[in-house]
Amino acid sequence: MTYDKTLVKDLKTTKITKIRIGNGSNILAKGKGTVAITTNSCTKTISDVLYLPDVDRNLLSVDQLLEKGFRIYFEDSHCVIYDPFSQEKLRIKIRSKSFLFNPI
């Protein structure tokens, strides 16, 4: 999920209109598309990213990553995400009790 419309390519309307967040309230989805993430080694895309202008940060769904065959490990103050081919895709350091990642 992202609040930043400039990150989303091929933004299209979605059947998903409401997303329940951690405090139990709902926020509105305004569409979905693809986001490109550039790492030190390459650029990867994440498809079906929801555009939610009312969230205050970009969020990755652990459940959706697992459904797509990714593996996620939490180790040494990092979150490490591997693709289905066991290649490391992201290594994100914990900051202020969150794994903050800026895809730009």
N, C-alpha and C positions, 0 to 999 in steps of 0.2 A: 504494500500500500504506500502511496505517496501523496503528499499535499502539493508537490511542485509540478505543475502542469507542463513546464518546459522540459522535464525529464522524460515525459511520456510521448513516444512516437506512435503513430497510427491510432490515435485516441478514437475509440468507438463507444457507442452507448452499450450498456450492459443490462442484463435482466436482473442482476443483483443490485438492489437499490438501497438497502439498509444493511449496515454492519454493526453488530453488537460489540461494544468495546468493554474493557476490563471493569469499569464501574457500573456496567449493566445498561447504560444508555445506548441509543442508536445514533449513528451518523450516516449521512447520505453519500452514496457513491455517485459520482457524476460521469463515470465512464471507465474504460479499461484499455490498456494498450501494452506496449513493449518498452522496457527501460534498458539502456545500454550501460554496463558497468565496466569501467576501465581499471585494470589492476596493473601491477608492475610488469606482468608477463603478457597480458593480452586484454582484449575487450570481449566481454560476454554479454549476452542478452537474457533478460528475464521476461517471459511472456505472461500475459493475463494479469498484469499489475493493475490494481484498482486505483483510480484517481479519486481521492477524498480530500477536498479542499479544507475541511474542518478539522483535520488532525494536525498536530504541531510538529511531527517528525515522520520520517520514512520508517516503515515497519516491514520486517520479513516474517512470514508465517512459517514457523518450524514445521507444523503439521503438513503444509503444502509442499515444503522442500522434501520432507520424508516421503510423501506420496509420489513425488517425481524421481525418487531413487537417490537423492542426496543423503550424505551422512553428516552429522553435526556433532562435534566434540567440544567440550569445555575443558580447557587445560591451561595451566600456567598463566592465568589472567587473560586468556584469549578464548574466543569462539572461533573454531576452525571448521570450514565448510568444504566438503569434498563432493565432487560430482559423481555420477553413477559409475564412472570409469576409474575411480579412486585417485583422481587428480585434485590437488588442493586448489580451490577456487578463491577463497577468501580467508584471511586471518585477521580478526578484528580484536583489538585490545579493549579491555574493560576500562571505562572511565565513568566516574560518578555512579557506580552500581548499574551501568547500562553498557551495552555494546554498541557504541555510536559509530556509524559508518556514513561517510559522505560519498555518494556515488559519482560525484563530479571530479 
